Amino acid sequence: MTARTVGPGSGRPPSRDRTEVASLVGIVLLTLLGFSAFFVGFLLAPLAVLGFFALLFYSRNRTRAARGSNESTESEASEAEARSRLIRESRERHAALTRDERRERTYEDVPPPRSAGPAPKTVSGDME
């Protein structure tokens, strides 16, 4: 009986089990690498962008508060005035349009209603 040796010096190829395990490990590593790339690309990157904008927002508010907030109240007041002016003008335009429509439209312009079918039959006489 001879001893079986497997390996690089024996001249025999490595067993199938070792090559299968190595290929499975490679497949698992590639899958995990793909999942981590997906996770970073689609979940963490948007959170980083959101955090960046939140940081800008908070730093802007801090500097505005440090300056005494004069500019913000003036701009907010002018925005409120512009908003109320736009609302008032749109209401005036709407009222003018409805007045013009009422003046132009008369009852002769309105077509008579169409019936959906023949008139229902009525029963004459007493119903007892």
Rosetta constraint file for C-alpha pairs under 8 A:
AtomPair CA 5 CA 10 HARMONIC 5.92 0.50
AtomPair CA 5 CA 12 HARMONIC 7.90 0.50
AtomPair CA 6 CA 10 HARMONIC 5.71 0.50
AtomPair CA 6 CA 11 HARMONIC 7.67 0.50
AtomPair CA 6 CA 12 HARMONIC 5.85 0.50
AtomPair CA 6 CA 13 HARMONIC 7.05 0.50
AtomPair CA 6 CA 14 HARMONIC 6.24 0.50
AtomPair CA 6 CA 15 HARMONIC 7.69 0.50
AtomPair CA 7 CA 11 HARMONIC 7.14 0.50
AtomPair CA 7 CA 12 HARMONIC 6.43 0.50
AtomPair CA 7 CA 13 HARMONIC 6.65 0.50
AtomPair CA 7 CA 14 HARMONIC 5.77 0.50
AtomPair CA 8 CA 12 HARMONIC 7.27 0.50
AtomPair CA 8 CA 13 HARMONIC 7.43 0.50
AtomPair CA 8 CA 14 HARMONIC 7.77 0.50
AtomPair CA 14 CA 18 HARMONIC 6.95 0.50
AtomPair CA 14 CA 19 HARMONIC 7.49 0.50
AtomPair CA 15 CA 19 HARMONIC 6.93 0.50
AtomPair CA 16 CA 20 HARMONIC 6.12 0.50
AtomPair CA 17 CA 21 HARMONIC 6.12 0.50
AtomPair CA 18 CA 22 HARMONIC 6.12 0.50
AtomPair CA 19 CA 23 HARMONIC 6.14 0.50
AtomPair CA 20 CA 24 HARMONIC 6.09 0.50
AtomPair CA 21 CA 25 HARMONIC 6.12 0.50
AtomPair CA 22 CA 26 HARMONIC 6.26 0.50
AtomPair CA 23 CA 27 HARMONIC 6.21 0.50
AtomPair CA 24 CA 28 HARMONIC 6.12 0.50
AtomPair CA 25 CA 29 HARMONIC 6.10 0.50
AtomPair CA 26 CA 30 HARMONIC 6.15 0.50
AtomPair CA 27 CA 31 HARMONIC 6.14 0.50
AtomPair CA 28 CA 32 HARMONIC 6.17 0.50
AtomPair CA 29 CA 33 HARMONIC 6.04 0.50
AtomPair CA 30 CA 34 HARMONIC 6.12 0.50
AtomPair CA 31 CA 35 HARMONIC 6.18 0.50
AtomPair CA 32 CA 36 HARMONIC 6.10 0.50
AtomPair CA 33 CA 37 HARMONIC 6.22 0.50
AtomPair CA 34 CA 38 HARMONIC 6.21 0.50
AtomPair CA 35 CA 39 HARMONIC 6.06 0.50
AtomPair CA 36 CA 40 HARMONIC 6.09 0.50
AtomPair CA 37 CA 41 HARMONIC 5.90 0.50
AtomPair CA 38 CA 42 HARMONIC 5.83 0.50
AtomPair CA 38 CA 43 HARMONIC 7.69 0.50
AtomPair CA 39 CA 43 HARMONIC 5.35 0.50
AtomPair CA 39 CA 44 HARMONIC 6.61 0.50
AtomPair CA 40 CA 44 HARMONIC 4.91 0.50
AtomPair CA 40 CA 45 HARMONIC 6.11 0.50
AtomPair CA 41 CA 45 HARMONIC 5.58 0.50
AtomPair CA 42 CA 46 HARMONIC 6.76 0.50
AtomPair CA 43 CA 47 HARMONIC 6.66 0.50
AtomPair CA 44 CA 48 HARMONIC 6.17 0.50
AtomPair CA 45 CA 49 HARMONIC 6.35 0.50
AtomPair CA 46 CA 50 HARMONIC 6.09 0.50
AtomPair CA 47 CA 51 HARMONIC 6.02 0.50
AtomPair CA 48 CA 52 HARMONIC 6.14 0.50
AtomPair CA 49 CA 53 HARMONIC 6.37 0.50
AtomPair CA 50 CA 54 HARMONIC 6.17 0.50
AtomPair CA 51 CA 55 HARMONIC 6.07 0.50
AtomPair CA 52 CA 56 HARMONIC 6.33 0.50
AtomPair CA 53 CA 57 HARMONIC 6.12 0.50
AtomPair CA 54 CA 58 HARMONIC 6.16 0.50
AtomPair CA 55 CA 59 HARMONIC 6.08 0.50
AtomPair CA 56 CA 60 HARMONIC 6.04 0.50
AtomPair CA 57 CA 61 HARMONIC 6.28 0.50
AtomPair CA 58 CA 62 HARMONIC 6.15 0.50
AtomPair CA 59 CA 63 HARMONIC 6.23 0.50
AtomPair CA 60 CA 64 HARMONIC 6.13 0.50
AtomPair CA 61 CA 65 HARMONIC 6.06 0.50
AtomPair CA 62 CA 66 HARMONIC 6.06 0.50
AtomPair CA 63 CA 67 HARMONIC 6.27 0.50
AtomPair CA 64 CA 68 HARMONIC 6.67 0.50
AtomPair CA 64 CA 69 HARMONIC 5.21 0.50
AtomPair CA 64 CA 71 HARMONIC 7.89 0.50
AtomPair CA 64 CA 72 HARMONIC 7.36 0.50
AtomPair CA 65 CA 69 HARMONIC 5.13 0.50
AtomPair CA 69 CA 73 HARMONIC 6.50 0.50
AtomPair CA 70 CA 74 HARMONIC 6.34 0.50
AtomPair CA 71 CA 75 HARMONIC 6.13 0.50
AtomPair CA 72 CA 76 HARMONIC 5.94 0.50
AtomPair CA 73 CA 77 HARMONIC 5.97 0.50
AtomPair CA 74 CA 78 HARMONIC 6.20 0.50
AtomPair CA 75 CA 79 HARMONIC 6.06 0.50
AtomPair CA 76 CA 80 HARMONIC 6.10 0.50
AtomPair CA 77 CA 81 HARMONIC 6.20 0.50
AtomPair CA 78 CA 82 HARMONIC 6.12 0.50
AtomPair CA 79 CA 83 HARMONIC 6.03 0.50
AtomPair CA 80 CA 84 HARMONIC 6.16 0.50
AtomPair CA 81 CA 85 HARMONIC 6.08 0.50
AtomPair CA 82 CA 86 HARMONIC 6.16 0.50
AtomPair CA 83 CA 87 HARMONIC 6.27 0.50
AtomPair CA 84 CA 88 HARMONIC 6.13 0.50
AtomPair CA 85 CA 89 HARMONIC 6.12 0.50
AtomPair CA 86 CA 90 HARMONIC 6.08 0.50
AtomPair CA 87 CA 91 HARMONIC 6.22 0.50
AtomPair CA 88 CA 92 HARMONIC 6.26 0.50
AtomPair CA 89 CA 93 HARMONIC 6.18 0.50
AtomPair CA 90 CA 94 HARMONIC 6.11 0.50
AtomPair CA 91 CA 95 HARMONIC 6.13 0.50
AtomPair CA 92 CA 96 HARMONIC 6.14 0.50
AtomPair CA 93 CA 97 HARMONIC 6.12 0.50
AtomPair CA 94 CA 98 HARMONIC 6.25 0.50
AtomPair CA 95 CA 99 HARMONIC 6.21 0.50
AtomPair CA 96 CA 100 HARMONIC 6.21 0.50
AtomPair CA 97 CA 101 HARMONIC 6.13 0.50
AtomPair CA 98 CA 102 HARMONIC 6.11 0.50
AtomPair CA 99 CA 103 HARMONIC 6.25 0.50
AtomPair CA 100 CA 104 HARMONIC 6.18 0.50
AtomPair CA 101 CA 105 HARMONIC 5.96 0.50
AtomPair CA 102 CA 106 HARMONIC 7.60 0.50
AtomPair CA 105 CA 109 HARMONIC 6.37 0.50
AtomPair CA 106 CA 110 HARMONIC 7.18 0.50
